[in-house]
Amino acid sequence: QVQLVESGGGLVQPGGSLRLSCATSGSIFKISSMGWYRQTPGKQRELVARVLSSGTPVYADSVKGRFTIARDNAKGTVHLQMNNLKPEDTAVYYCNAAQIVPVPYDYWGQGTQVTVSS
C-alpha cells in the first residue's frame, strides 16, 4: 500500500502563486510515475501535470508555462509550483501515484482545495 498526503492549497488572488506538496509513505518502491490532477463540481478529474517514470514532465496545455512539477524520488515527494494563477484554476487538486507492477493501480490523495479569486 501507498499513502499520499497533499498540502499547500488555499485561497489566492489572480496572478498569485501557490505550491502544492505531496508526501508518500508505505511501499513507495512500487511507484512508477506521479502527478497532479484536478476536479471541479460536475466535471471529470483532469490531468494537470505528471512526471513519467523516465523523469520527463508532461503538462496540460492550460497550465504550460505557468506550472512546474518536480519529483524527489529519494524523499518520495512531488511538488507543483503554480504561478500566475487564474480563476479557472480553481479546483480540488489530487496527488496521484501510479503502480505498474505487480498489477497496475492508481493511488490517490485526499485532495486539497485551490481557490483563485479576488
Biopython code that builds the backbone (N, CA, C, O; Angstrom):
import numpy as np
from Bio.PDB.StructureBuilder import StructureBuilder

atoms = [
    (1, "GLN", "N", (0.821, -1.207, 0.000)),
    (1, "GLN", "CA", (0.000, 0.000, 0.000)),
    (1, "GLN", "C", (0.854, 1.255, 0.000)),
    (1, "GLN", "O", (1.953, 1.294, 0.552)),
    (2, "VAL", "N", (0.314, 2.263, -0.631)),
    (2, "VAL", "CA", (0.973, 3.568, -0.683)),
    (2, "VAL", "C", (-0.004, 4.612, -0.170)),
    (2, "VAL", "O", (-1.170, 4.621, -0.565)),
    (3, "GLN", "N", (0.460, 5.486, 0.700)),
    (3, "GLN", "CA", (-0.375, 6.569, 1.210)),
    (3, "GLN", "C", (0.171, 7.899, 0.682)),
    (3, "GLN", "O", (1.381, 8.119, 0.626)),
    (4, "LEU", "N", (-0.754, 8.771, 0.299)),
    (4, "LEU", "CA", (-0.398, 10.090, -0.227)),
    (4, "LEU", "C", (-1.081, 11.159, 0.619)),
    (4, "LEU", "O", (-2.264, 11.047, 0.940)),
    (5, "VAL", "N", (-0.335, 12.186, 0.972)),
    (5, "VAL", "CA", (-0.889, 13.292, 1.745)),
    (5, "VAL", "C", (-0.493, 14.598, 1.078)),
    (5, "VAL", "O", (0.690, 14.910, 0.940)),
    (6, "GLU", "N", (-1.521, 15.369, 0.659)),
    (6, "GLU", "CA", (-1.271, 16.650, -0.006)),
    (6, "GLU", "C", (-1.293, 17.787, 1.010)),
    (6, "GLU", "O", (-1.889, 17.680, 2.081)),
    (7, "SER", "N", (-0.629, 18.870, 0.644)),
    (7, "SER", "CA", (-0.666, 20.091, 1.443)),
    (7, "SER", "C", (-0.382, 21.275, 0.530)),
    (7, "SER", "O", (0.142, 21.120, -0.573)),
    (8, "GLY", "N", (-0.740, 22.465, 1.015)),
    (8, "GLY", "CA", (-0.373, 23.681, 0.294)),
    (8, "GLY", "C", (-1.498, 24.385, -0.417)),
    (8, "GLY", "O", (-1.269, 25.442, -1.005)),
    (9, "GLY", "N", (-2.699, 23.855, -0.394)),
    (9, "GLY", "CA", (-3.804, 24.545, -1.045)),
    (9, "GLY", "C", (-4.227, 25.775, -0.271)),
    (9, "GLY", "O", (-3.729, 26.040, 0.824)),
    (10, "GLY", "N", (-5.155, 26.527, -0.852)),
    (10, "GLY", "CA", (-5.649, 27.712, -0.168)),
    (10, "GLY", "C", (-6.285, 28.693, -1.114)),
    (10, "GLY", "O", (-6.589, 28.371, -2.262)),
    (11, "LEU", "N", (-6.485, 29.911, -0.612)),
    (11, "LEU", "CA", (-7.100, 30.996, -1.382)),
    (11, "LEU", "C", (-6.002, 31.956, -1.836)),
    (11, "LEU", "O", (-5.149, 32.361, -1.046)),
    (12, "VAL", "N", (-6.037, 32.310, -3.108)),
    (12, "VAL", "CA", (-5.043, 33.224, -3.659)),
    (12, "VAL", "C", (-5.717, 34.124, -4.686)),
    (12, "VAL", "O", (-6.689, 33.730, -5.330)),
    (13, "GLN", "N", (-5.197, 35.323, -4.830)),
    (13, "GLN", "CA", (-5.738, 36.244, -5.822)),
    (13, "GLN", "C", (-5.232, 35.898, -7.216)),
    (13, "GLN", "O", (-4.169, 35.293, -7.357)),
    (14, "PRO", "N", (-5.981, 36.276, -8.244)),
    (14, "PRO", "CA", (-5.486, 36.056, -9.611)),
    (14, "PRO", "C", (-4.100, 36.668, -9.801)),
    (14, "PRO", "O", (-3.822, 37.782, -9.356)),
    (15, "GLY", "N", (-3.239, 35.902, -10.476)),
    (15, "GLY", "CA", (-1.865, 36.325, -10.664)),
    (15, "GLY", "C", (-0.920, 35.862, -9.571)),
    (15, "GLY", "O", (0.297, 35.999, -9.693)),
    (16, "GLY", "N", (-1.478, 35.315, -8.509)),
    (16, "GLY", "CA", (-0.668, 34.861, -7.395)),
    (16, "GLY", "C", (-0.091, 33.471, -7.614)),
    (16, "GLY", "O", (-0.251, 32.872, -8.677)),
    (17, "SER", "N", (0.582, 32.974, -6.585)),
    (17, "SER", "CA", (1.252, 31.682, -6.659)),
    (17, "SER", "C", (0.915, 30.817, -5.450)),
    (17, "SER", "O", (0.633, 31.312, -4.360)),
    (18, "LEU", "N", (0.955, 29.517, -5.681)),
    (18, "LEU", "CA", (0.828, 28.527, -4.621)),
    (18, "LEU", "C", (1.746, 27.356, -4.946)),
    (18, "LEU", "O", (2.060, 27.096, -6.107)),
    (19, "ARG", "N", (2.165, 26.664, -3.909)),
    (19, "ARG", "CA", (2.988, 25.455, -4.095)),
    (19, "ARG", "C", (2.312, 24.306, -3.376)),
    (19, "ARG", "O", (2.123, 24.340, -2.160)),
    (20, "LEU", "N", (1.949, 23.283, -4.144)),
    (20, "LEU", "CA", (1.356, 22.077, -3.578)),
    (20, "LEU", "C", (2.448, 21.033, -3.371)),
    (20, "LEU", "O", (3.379, 20.904, -4.166)),
    (21, "SER", "N", (2.299, 20.299, -2.281)),
    (21, "SER", "CA", (3.244, 19.227, -1.987)),
    (21, "SER", "C", (2.488, 17.933, -1.721)),
    (21, "SER", "O", (1.371, 17.942, -1.202)),
    (22, "CYS", "N", (3.110, 16.832, -2.082)),
    (22, "CYS", "CA", (2.522, 15.512, -1.846)),
    (22, "CYS", "C", (3.600, 14.617, -1.268)),
    (22, "CYS", "O", (4.644, 14.395, -1.883)),
    (23, "ALA", "N", (3.332, 14.109, -0.084)),
    (23, "ALA", "CA", (4.277, 13.211, 0.573)),
    (23, "ALA", "C", (3.749, 11.789, 0.512)),
    (23, "ALA", "O", (2.557, 11.549, 0.705)),
    (24, "THR", "N", (4.634, 10.857, 0.244)),
    (24, "THR", "CA", (4.241, 9.459, 0.142)),
    (24, "THR", "C", (4.806, 8.658, 1.311)),
    (24, "THR", "O", (5.817, 9.028, 1.907)),
    (25, "SER", "N", (4.143, 7.575, 1.618)),
    (25, "SER", "CA", (4.627, 6.634, 2.621)),
    (25, "SER", "C", (4.127, 5.252, 2.248)),
    (25, "SER", "O", (3.220, 5.098, 1.430)),
    (26, "GLY", "N", (4.734, 4.254, 2.861)),
    (26, "GLY", "CA", (4.348, 2.888, 2.549)),
    (26, "GLY", "C", (5.283, 2.285, 1.511)),
    (26, "GLY", "O", (6.491, 2.517, 1.545)),
    (27, "SER", "N", (4.732, 1.528, 0.609)),
    (27, "SER", "CA", (5.515, 0.796, -0.388)),
    (27, "SER", "C", (5.836, 1.675, -1.595)),
    (27, "SER", "O", (5.398, 1.404, -2.713)),
    (28, "ILE", "N", (6.606, 2.728, -1.347)),
    (28, "ILE", "CA", (6.856, 3.701, -2.407)),
    (28, "ILE", "C", (7.718, 3.142, -3.522)),
    (28, "ILE", "O", (7.794, 3.733, -4.600)),
    (29, "PHE", "N", (8.375, 2.004, -3.280)),
    (29, "PHE", "CA", (9.185, 1.401, -4.328)),
    (29, "PHE", "C", (8.316, 0.921, -5.486)),
    (29, "PHE", "O", (8.807, 0.696, -6.592)),
    (30, "LYS", "N", (7.029, 0.770, -5.221)),
    (30, "LYS", "CA", (6.107, 0.310, -6.263)),
    (30, "LYS", "C", (5.743, 1.431, -7.247)),
    (30, "LYS", "O", (5.222, 1.156, -8.328)),
    (31, "ILE", "N", (6.013, 2.683, -6.880)),
    (31, "ILE", "CA", (5.528, 3.812, -7.665)),
    (31, "ILE", "C", (6.335, 3.974, -8.949)),
    (31, "ILE", "O", (7.566, 4.004, -8.921)),
    (32, "SER", "N", (5.629, 4.080, -10.073)),
    (32, "SER", "CA", (6.272, 4.298, -11.358)),
    (32, "SER", "C", (6.306, 5.775, -11.708)),
    (32, "SER", "O", (7.369, 6.324, -12.001)),
    (33, "SER", "N", (5.172, 6.406, -11.680)),
    (33, "SER", "CA", (5.087, 7.820, -12.022)),
    (33, "SER", "C", (4.171, 8.520, -11.028)),
    (33, "SER", "O", (3.354, 7.883, -10.363)),
    (34, "MET", "N", (4.316, 9.828, -10.936)),
    (34, "MET", "CA", (3.485, 10.617, -10.021)),
    (34, "MET", "C", (3.013, 11.876, -10.722)),
    (34, "MET", "O", (3.653, 12.372, -11.650)),
    (35, "GLY", "N", (1.882, 12.379, -10.259)),
    (35, "GLY", "CA", (1.368, 13.581, -10.888)),
    (35, "GLY", "C", (0.279, 14.239, -10.082)),
    (35, "GLY", "O", (-0.065, 13.812, -8.980)),
    (36, "TRP", "N", (-0.259, 15.302, -10.672)),
    (36, "TRP", "CA", (-1.346, 16.067, -10.071)),
    (36, "TRP", "C", (-2.526, 16.126, -11.044)),
    (36, "TRP", "O", (-2.356, 16.315, -12.248)),
    (37, "TYR", "N", (-3.703, 15.959, -10.492)),
    (37, "TYR", "CA", (-4.941, 16.085, -11.230)),
    (37, "TYR", "C", (-5.817, 17.091, -10.495)),
    (37, "TYR", "O", (-5.564, 17.414, -9.335)),
    (38, "ARG", "N", (-6.844, 17.582, -11.174)),
    (38, "ARG", "CA", (-7.787, 18.486, -10.510)),
    (38, "ARG", "C", (-9.204, 18.192, -10.973)),
    (38, "ARG", "O", (-9.437, 17.620, -12.038)),
    (39, "GLN", "N", (-10.137, 18.606, -10.127)),
    (39, "GLN", "CA", (-11.546, 18.335, -10.414)),
    (39, "GLN", "C", (-12.405, 19.461, -9.882)),
    (39, "GLN", "O", (-12.201, 19.947, -8.769)),
    (40, "THR", "N", (-13.379, 19.874, -10.698)),
    (40, "THR", "CA", (-14.388, 20.845, -10.279)),
    (40, "THR", "C", (-15.743, 20.162, -10.286)),
    (40, "THR", "O", (-15.920, 19.149, -10.963)),
    (41, "PRO", "N", (-16.710, 20.704, -9.538)),
    (41, "PRO", "CA", (-18.023, 20.056, -9.446)),
    (41, "PRO", "C", (-18.654, 19.821, -10.807)),
    (41, "PRO", "O", (-18.711, 20.726, -11.640)),
    (42, "GLY", "N", (-19.121, 18.615, -11.024)),
    (42, "GLY", "CA", (-19.809, 18.281, -12.257)),
    (42, "GLY", "C", (-18.903, 17.939, -13.418)),
    (42, "GLY", "O", (-19.382, 17.647, -14.513)),
    (43, "LYS", "N", (-17.594, 17.970, -13.193)),
    (43, "LYS", "CA", (-16.649, 17.667, -14.261)),
    (43, "LYS", "C", (-15.762, 16.488, -13.882)),
    (43, "LYS", "O", (-15.594, 16.163, -12.707)),
    (44, "GLN", "N", (-15.203, 15.860, -14.909)),
    (44, "GLN", "CA", (-14.306, 14.743, -14.664)),
    (44, "GLN", "C", (-12.943, 15.256, -14.171)),
    (44, "GLN", "O", (-12.527, 16.378, -14.461)),
    (45, "ARG", "N", (-12.284, 14.395, -13.428)),
    (45, "ARG", "CA", (-10.947, 14.728, -12.980)),
    (45, "ARG", "C", (-10.022, 14.811, -14.196)),
    (45, "ARG", "O", (-10.078, 13.959, -15.082)),
    (46, "GLU", "N", (-9.177, 15.833, -14.234)),
    (46, "GLU", "CA", (-8.310, 16.031, -15.389)),
    (46, "GLU", "C", (-6.849, 16.131, -14.979)),
    (46, "GLU", "O", (-6.519, 16.562, -13.874)),
    (47, "LEU", "N", (-5.993, 15.726, -15.888)),
    (47, "LEU", "CA", (-4.563, 15.808, -15.649)),
    (47, "LEU", "C", (-4.112, 17.263, -15.631)),
    (47, "LEU", "O", (-4.506, 18.062, -16.481)),
    (48, "VAL", "N", (-3.282, 17.591, -14.651)),
    (48, "VAL", "CA", (-2.641, 18.905, -14.601)),
    (48, "VAL", "C", (-1.184, 18.765, -15.040)),
    (48, "VAL", "O", (-0.733, 19.438, -15.966)),
    (49, "ALA", "N", (-0.462, 17.883, -14.360)),
    (49, "ALA", "CA", (0.949, 17.661, -14.682)),
    (49, "ALA", "C", (1.363, 16.307, -14.138)),
    (49, "ALA", "O", (0.791, 15.808, -13.169)),
    (50, "ARG", "N", (2.364, 15.721, -14.775)),
    (50, "ARG", "CA", (2.804, 14.391, -14.368)),
    (50, "ARG", "C", (4.299, 14.255, -14.655)),
    (50, "ARG", "O", (4.802, 14.796, -15.640)),
    (51, "VAL", "N", (4.995, 13.535, -13.796)),
    (51, "VAL", "CA", (6.384, 13.159, -14.057)),
    (51, "VAL", "C", (6.385, 11.686, -14.410)),
    (51, "VAL", "O", (6.024, 10.844, -13.588)),
    (52, "LEU", "N", (6.792, 11.372, -15.633)),
    (52, "LEU", "CA", (6.810, 9.986, -16.077)),
    (52, "LEU", "C", (7.947, 9.218, -15.413)),
    (52, "LEU", "O", (8.822, 9.813, -14.784)),
    (53, "SER", "N", (7.931, 7.904, -15.555)),
    (53, "SER", "CA", (8.970, 7.071, -14.947)),
    (53, "SER", "C", (10.355, 7.437, -15.485)),
    (53, "SER", "O", (11.367, 7.219, -14.819)),
    (54, "SER", "N", (10.386, 7.997, -16.697)),
    (54, "SER", "CA", (11.656, 8.417, -17.300)),
    (54, "SER", "C", (12.172, 9.711, -16.693)),
    (54, "SER", "O", (13.322, 10.094, -16.908)),
    (55, "GLY", "N", (11.302, 10.389, -15.925)),
    (55, "GLY", "CA", (11.664, 11.688, -15.366)),
    (55, "GLY", "C", (11.150, 12.852, -16.192)),
    (55, "GLY", "O", (11.284, 14.007, -15.788)),
    (56, "THR", "N", (10.569, 12.563, -17.333)),
    (56, "THR", "CA", (10.036, 13.602, -18.212)),
    (56, "THR", "C", (8.729, 14.150, -17.657)),
    (56, "THR", "O", (7.820, 13.382, -17.342)),
    (57, "PRO", "N", (8.625, 15.478, -17.534)),
    (57, "PRO", "CA", (7.363, 16.063, -17.096)),
    (57, "PRO", "C", (6.432, 16.296, -18.284)),
    (57, "PRO", "O", (6.880, 16.614, -19.385)),
    (58, "VAL", "N", (5.158, 16.137, -18.050)),
    (58, "VAL", "CA", (4.150, 16.461, -19.048)),
    (58, "VAL", "C", (3.119, 17.363, -18.387)),
    (58, "VAL", "O", (2.825, 17.222, -17.200)),
    (59, "TYR", "N", (2.573, 18.293, -19.169)),
    (59, "TYR", "CA", (1.639, 19.284, -18.644)),
    (59, "TYR", "C", (0.392, 19.378, -19.517)),
    (59, "TYR", "O", (0.438, 19.164, -20.729)),
    (60, "ALA", "N", (-0.711, 19.703, -18.872)),
    (60, "ALA", "CA", (-1.899, 20.069, -19.631)),
    (60, "ALA", "C", (-1.619, 21.387, -20.346)),
    (60, "ALA", "O", (-0.888, 22.235, -19.834)),
    (61, "ASP", "N", (-2.203, 21.554, -21.528)),
    (61, "ASP", "CA", (-1.959, 22.788, -22.289)),
    (61, "ASP", "C", (-2.347, 24.030, -21.491)),
    (61, "ASP", "O", (-1.718, 25.081, -21.620)),
    (62, "SER", "N", (-3.368, 23.906, -20.680)),
    (62, "SER", "CA", (-3.882, 25.067, -19.949)),
    (62, "SER", "C", (-2.924, 25.583, -18.876)),
    (62, "SER", "O", (-3.082, 26.706, -18.398)),
    (63, "VAL", "N", (-1.934, 24.779, -18.494)),
    (63, "VAL", "CA", (-1.027, 25.209, -17.422)),
    (63, "VAL", "C", (0.409, 25.351, -17.877)),
    (63, "VAL", "O", (1.268, 25.761, -17.096)),
    (64, "LYS", "N", (0.685, 25.016, -19.136)),
    (64, "LYS", "CA", (2.055, 25.117, -19.642)),
    (64, "LYS", "C", (2.570, 26.543, -19.509)),
    (64, "LYS", "O", (1.879, 27.506, -19.841)),
    (65, "GLY", "N", (3.793, 26.655, -19.018)),
    (65, "GLY", "CA", (4.400, 27.963, -18.833)),
    (65, "GLY", "C", (4.060, 28.619, -17.517)),
    (65, "GLY", "O", (4.660, 29.633, -17.158)),
    (66, "ARG", "N", (3.101, 28.059, -16.784)),
    (66, "ARG", "CA", (2.702, 28.638, -15.504)),
    (66, "ARG", "C", (2.970, 27.691, -14.332)),
    (66, "ARG", "O", (3.300, 28.136, -13.233)),
    (67, "PHE", "N", (2.830, 26.400, -14.569)),
    (67, "PHE", "CA", (3.003, 25.399, -13.516)),
    (67, "PHE", "C", (4.283, 24.605, -13.764)),
    (67, "PHE", "O", (4.678, 24.378, -14.908)),
    (68, "THR", "N", (4.918, 24.190, -12.679)),
    (68, "THR", "CA", (6.111, 23.355, -12.761)),
    (68, "THR", "C", (5.994, 22.210, -11.764)),
    (68, "THR", "O", (5.735, 22.426, -10.580)),
    (69, "ILE", "N", (6.184, 21.004, -12.253)),
    (69, "ILE", "CA", (6.126, 19.827, -11.391)),
    (69, "ILE", "C", (7.542, 19.321, -11.152)),
    (69, "ILE", "O", (8.392, 19.341, -12.042)),
    (70, "ALA", "N", (7.769, 18.860, -9.907)),
    (70, "ALA", "CA", (9.086, 18.331, -9.571)),
    (70, "ALA", "C", (8.917, 17.152, -8.624)),
    (70, "ALA", "O", (8.143, 17.208, -7.669)),
    (71, "ARG", "N", (9.645, 16.100, -8.903)),
    (71, "ARG", "CA", (9.557, 14.889, -8.080)),
    (71, "ARG", "C", (10.915, 14.615, -7.446)),
    (71, "ARG", "O", (11.948, 14.692, -8.111)),
    (72, "ASP", "N", (10.903, 14.298, -6.175)),
    (72, "ASP", "CA", (12.115, 13.900, -5.456)),
    (72, "ASP", "C", (11.972, 12.421, -5.127)),
    (72, "ASP", "O", (11.275, 12.060, -4.179)),
    (73, "ASN", "N", (12.624, 11.567, -5.901)),
    (73, "ASN", "CA", (12.473, 10.125, -5.714)),
    (73, "ASN", "C", (13.014, 9.673, -4.364)),
    (73, "ASN", "O", (12.452, 8.780, -3.730)),
    (74, "ALA", "N", (14.098, 10.286, -3.931)),
    (74, "ALA", "CA", (14.718, 9.878, -2.668)),
    (74, "ALA", "C", (13.787, 10.143, -1.486)),
    (74, "ALA", "O", (13.715, 9.351, -0.546)),
    (75, "LYS", "N", (13.074, 11.273, -1.550)),
    (75, "LYS", "CA", (12.192, 11.634, -0.444)),
    (75, "LYS", "C", (10.761, 11.138, -0.667)),
    (75, "LYS", "O", (9.936, 11.168, 0.246)),
    (76, "GLY", "N", (10.481, 10.687, -1.876)),
    (76, "GLY", "CA", (9.127, 10.228, -2.148)),
    (76, "GLY", "C", (8.116, 11.360, -2.156)),
    (76, "GLY", "O", (6.987, 11.197, -1.693)),
    (77, "THR", "N", (8.522, 12.502, -2.680)),
    (77, "THR", "CA", (7.628, 13.658, -2.718)),
    (77, "THR", "C", (7.475, 14.170, -4.145)),
    (77, "THR", "O", (8.329, 13.938, -5.001)),
    (78, "VAL", "N", (6.386, 14.860, -4.379)),
    (78, "VAL", "CA", (6.172, 15.546, -5.642)),
    (78, "VAL", "C", (5.544, 16.894, -5.336)),
    (78, "VAL", "O", (4.639, 16.998, -4.508)),
    (79, "HIS", "N", (6.035, 17.925, -6.014)),
    (79, "HIS", "CA", (5.566, 19.284, -5.775)),
    (79, "HIS", "C", (5.023, 19.883, -7.058)),
    (79, "HIS", "O", (5.437, 19.522, -8.160)),
    (80, "LEU", "N", (4.093, 20.800, -6.893)),
    (80, "LEU", "CA", (3.544, 21.518, -8.039)),
    (80, "LEU", "C", (3.601, 23.005, -7.722)),
    (80, "LEU", "O", (2.860, 23.497, -6.871)),
    (81, "GLN", "N", (4.479, 23.707, -8.406)),
    (81, "GLN", "CA", (4.584, 25.155, -8.262)),
    (81, "GLN", "C", (3.643, 25.799, -9.269)),
    (81, "GLN", "O", (3.774, 25.601, -10.477)),
    (82, "MET", "N", (2.700, 26.568, -8.759)),
    (82, "MET", "CA", (1.681, 27.167, -9.610)),
    (82, "MET", "C", (1.833, 28.688, -9.571)),
    (82, "MET", "O", (1.647, 29.314, -8.527)),
    (83, "ASN", "N", (2.169, 29.262, -10.702)),
    (83, "ASN", "CA", (2.348, 30.710, -10.815)),
    (83, "ASN", "C", (1.292, 31.304, -11.742)),
    (83, "ASN", "O", (0.663, 30.601, -12.532)),
    (84, "ASN", "N", (1.121, 32.602, -11.623)),
    (84, "ASN", "CA", (0.154, 33.315, -12.470)),
    (84, "ASN", "C", (-1.199, 32.594, -12.476)),
    (84, "ASN", "O", (-1.768, 32.311, -13.530)),
    (85, "LEU", "N", (-1.679, 32.314, -11.303)),
    (85, "LEU", "CA", (-2.931, 31.559, -11.176)),
    (85, "LEU", "C", (-4.116, 32.352, -11.715)),
    (85, "LEU", "O", (-4.176, 33.577, -11.607)),
    (86, "LYS", "N", (-5.047, 31.615, -12.293)),
    (86, "LYS", "CA", (-6.247, 32.200, -12.879)),
    (86, "LYS", "C", (-7.481, 31.638, -12.181)),
    (86, "LYS", "O", (-7.422, 30.554, -11.601)),
    (87, "PRO", "N", (-8.600, 32.364, -12.231)),
    (87, "PRO", "CA", (-9.825, 31.839, -11.602)),
    (87, "PRO", "C", (-10.201, 30.445, -12.107)),
    (87, "PRO", "O", (-10.751, 29.641, -11.353)),
    (88, "GLU", "N", (-9.913, 30.159, -13.359)),
    (88, "GLU", "CA", (-10.246, 28.839, -13.902)),
    (88, "GLU", "C", (-9.358, 27.720, -13.366)),
    (88, "GLU", "O", (-9.601, 26.548, -13.653)),
    (89, "ASP", "N", (-8.342, 28.065, -12.601)),
    (89, "ASP", "CA", (-7.531, 27.049, -11.935)),
    (89, "ASP", "C", (-8.178, 26.576, -10.630)),
    (89, "ASP", "O", (-7.702, 25.626, -10.009)),
    (90, "THR", "N", (-9.238, 27.223, -10.225)),
    (90, "THR", "CA", (-9.938, 26.833, -9.006)),
    (90, "THR", "C", (-10.456, 25.409, -9.126)),
    (90, "THR", "O", (-11.179, 25.080, -10.067)),
    (91, "ALA", "N", (-10.085, 24.566, -8.169)),
    (91, "ALA", "CA", (-10.467, 23.152, -8.203)),
    (91, "ALA", "C", (-9.926, 22.466, -6.954)),
    (91, "ALA", "O", (-9.164, 23.047, -6.182)),
    (92, "VAL", "N", (-10.336, 21.230, -6.781)),
    (92, "VAL", "CA", (-9.683, 20.369, -5.799)),
    (92, "VAL", "C", (-8.560, 19.639, -6.532)),
    (92, "VAL", "O", (-8.785, 19.003, -7.562)),
    (93, "TYR", "N", (-7.370, 19.737, -5.996)),
    (93, "TYR", "CA", (-6.197, 19.131, -6.617)),
    (93, "TYR", "C", (-5.842, 17.834, -5.894)),
    (93, "TYR", "O", (-5.779, 17.784, -4.666)),
    (94, "TYR", "N", (-5.615, 16.798, -6.680)),
    (94, "TYR", "CA", (-5.325, 15.475, -6.143)),
    (94, "TYR", "C", (-3.945, 14.999, -6.587)),
    (94, "TYR", "O", (-3.574, 15.126, -7.753)),
    (95, "CYS", "N", (-3.208, 14.460, -5.653)),
    (95, "CYS", "CA", (-1.943, 13.818, -5.967)),
    (95, "CYS", "C", (-2.211, 12.378, -6.397)),
    (95, "CYS", "O", (-3.074, 11.703, -5.835)),
    (96, "ASN", "N", (-1.475, 11.925, -7.384)),
    (96, "ASN", "CA", (-1.630, 10.575, -7.903)),
    (96, "ASN", "C", (-0.283, 9.877, -7.987)),
    (96, "ASN", "O", (0.721, 10.478, -8.370)),
    (97, "ALA", "N", (-0.277, 8.598, -7.622)),
    (97, "ALA", "CA", (0.913, 7.757, -7.794)),
    (97, "ALA", "C", (0.476, 6.503, -8.520)),
    (97, "ALA", "O", (-0.471, 5.829, -8.114)),
    (98, "ALA", "N", (1.176, 6.198, -9.600)),
    (98, "ALA", "CA", (0.799, 5.051, -10.426)),
    (98, "ALA", "C", (1.751, 3.882, -10.198)),
    (98, "ALA", "O", (2.974, 4.021, -10.222)),
    (99, "GLN", "N", (1.142, 2.740, -9.980)),
    (99, "GLN", "CA", (1.882, 1.486, -9.822)),
    (99, "GLN", "C", (1.697, 0.660, -11.076)),
    (99, "GLN", "O", (0.588, 0.549, -11.600)),
    (100, "ILE", "N", (2.795, 0.074, -11.561)),
    (100, "ILE", "CA", (2.713, -0.769, -12.751)),
    (100, "ILE", "C", (2.820, -2.252, -12.380)),
    (100, "ILE", "O", (2.055, -3.079, -12.877)),
    (101, "VAL", "N", (3.754, -2.573, -11.522)),
    (101, "VAL", "CA", (3.921, -3.957, -11.079)),
    (101, "VAL", "C", (3.709, -4.034, -9.562)),
    (101, "VAL", "O", (4.033, -3.090, -8.841)),
    (102, "PRO", "N", (3.169, -5.149, -9.085)),
    (102, "PRO", "CA", (2.804, -6.355, -9.811)),
    (102, "PRO", "C", (1.541, -6.226, -10.657)),
    (102, "PRO", "O", (1.360, -6.977, -11.615)),
    (103, "VAL", "N", (0.666, -5.281, -10.312)),
    (103, "VAL", "CA", (-0.526, -5.016, -11.121)),
    (103, "VAL", "C", (-0.699, -3.502, -11.222)),
    (103, "VAL", "O", (-0.361, -2.775, -10.288)),
    (104, "PRO", "N", (-1.221, -3.028, -12.348)),
    (104, "PRO", "CA", (-1.470, -1.581, -12.472)),
    (104, "PRO", "C", (-2.474, -1.113, -11.427)),
    (104, "PRO", "O", (-3.515, -1.734, -11.209)),
    (105, "TYR", "N", (-2.132, -0.002, -10.789)),
    (105, "TYR", "CA", (-3.024, 0.524, -9.753)),
    (105, "TYR", "C", (-2.705, 1.983, -9.536)),
    (105, "TYR", "O", (-1.544, 2.391, -9.568)),
    (106, "ASP", "N", (-3.757, 2.776, -9.311)),
    (106, "ASP", "CA", (-3.603, 4.201, -9.038)),
    (106, "ASP", "C", (-3.895, 4.488, -7.573)),
    (106, "ASP", "O", (-4.927, 4.081, -7.040)),
    (107, "TYR", "N", (-2.976, 5.193, -6.932)),
    (107, "TYR", "CA", (-3.185, 5.672, -5.573)),
    (107, "TYR", "C", (-3.516, 7.165, -5.635)),
    (107, "TYR", "O", (-2.982, 7.898, -6.467)),
    (108, "TRP", "N", (-4.409, 7.602, -4.736)),
    (108, "TRP", "CA", (-4.843, 8.999, -4.719)),
    (108, "TRP", "C", (-4.749, 9.576, -3.319)),
    (108, "TRP", "O", (-4.961, 8.883, -2.325)),
    (109, "GLY", "N", (-4.425, 10.864, -3.263)),
    (109, "GLY", "CA", (-4.508, 11.570, -2.011)),
    (109, "GLY", "C", (-5.932, 12.013, -1.746)),
    (109, "GLY", "O", (-6.837, 11.735, -2.533)),
    (110, "GLN", "N", (-6.126, 12.709, -0.629)),
    (110, "GLN", "CA", (-7.472, 13.121, -0.229)),
    (110, "GLN", "C", (-7.920, 14.392, -0.928)),
    (110, "GLN", "O", (-9.103, 14.732, -0.896)),
    (111, "GLY", "N", (-7.002, 15.091, -1.550)),
    (111, "GLY", "CA", (-7.332, 16.316, -2.267)),
    (111, "GLY", "C", (-7.106, 17.558, -1.428)),
    (111, "GLY", "O", (-7.259, 17.541, -0.207)),
    (112, "THR", "N", (-6.739, 18.638, -2.105)),
    (112, "THR", "CA", (-6.570, 19.927, -1.435)),
    (112, "THR", "C", (-7.208, 21.012, -2.304)),
    (112, "THR", "O", (-7.016, 21.040, -3.520)),
    (113, "GLN", "N", (-7.961, 21.895, -1.672)),
    (113, "GLN", "CA", (-8.711, 22.915, -2.387)),
    (113, "GLN", "C", (-7.808, 24.081, -2.764)),
    (113, "GLN", "O", (-7.065, 24.603, -1.933)),
    (114, "VAL", "N", (-7.881, 24.478, -4.021)),
    (114, "VAL", "CA", (-7.222, 25.691, -4.505)),
    (114, "VAL", "C", (-8.310, 26.616, -5.037)),
    (114, "VAL", "O", (-9.073, 26.246, -5.929)),
    (115, "THR", "N", (-8.372, 27.812, -4.487)),
    (115, "THR", "CA", (-9.359, 28.793, -4.908)),
    (115, "THR", "C", (-8.637, 30.059, -5.351)),
    (115, "THR", "O", (-7.865, 30.648, -4.594)),
    (116, "VAL", "N", (-8.902, 30.467, -6.591)),
    (116, "VAL", "CA", (-8.294, 31.681, -7.138)),
    (116, "VAL", "C", (-9.408, 32.704, -7.320)),
    (116, "VAL", "O", (-10.266, 32.563, -8.190)),
    (117, "SER", "N", (-9.377, 33.718, -6.497)),
    (117, "SER", "CA", (-10.458, 34.703, -6.511)),
    (117, "SER", "C", (-9.978, 36.015, -5.912)),
    (117, "SER", "O", (-9.137, 36.038, -5.013)),
    (118, "SER", "N", (-10.534, 37.115, -6.434)),
    (118, "SER", "CA", (-10.222, 38.423, -5.880)),
    (118, "SER", "C", (-11.255, 38.826, -4.829)),
    (118, "SER", "O", (-11.156, 39.906, -4.248)),
]
sb = StructureBuilder()
sb.init_structure("model")
sb.init_model(0)
sb.init_chain("A")
sb.init_seg("    ")
for serial, (resi, resn, name, xyz) in enumerate(atoms, 1):
    if name == "N":
        sb.init_residue(resn, " ", resi, " ")
    sb.init_atom(name, np.array(xyz, "f"), 0.0, 1.0, " ", f" {name:<3s}", serial, name[0])
structure = sb.get_structure()
